[in-house]
Amino acid sequence: MRIISTKIFREFAIRHPDCGKQLNLLEKDIEKQNFENPNQFKNYFPNVSLLNDNRVVINIHGNDYRLVLKINYQAKIVFVRFLGTHTEYDKIDANKI
């Protein structure tokens, strides 16, 4: 899978160094995979939440941060739609971003 854009991970890790290692490992793990559908993603990452329109929410660093991805399984592309604190996440609609 190809992640668009991993720059977001690096910039976020600079502002929140407590999650940098986890974001780096997650990025590398996703890039190694070849998910074909949301169920395969959920089977590999059992703690993610599946949302509408091929979006997933991943809790980062003990749920301090949230990552919302939109995945095009056919093209094997993962779009970072949101990465922020839990408080910031509460202010968005993850199904629409």
Secondary structure, DSSP 8 states (H G I E B T S, - for coil): -EEETTHHHHHHHHH-GGGHHHHHHHHHHHHH----SHHHHHHHSTT-EE-STTEEEEEETTTTEEEEEEEETTTTEEEEEEEEEHHHHTTS-TTT-
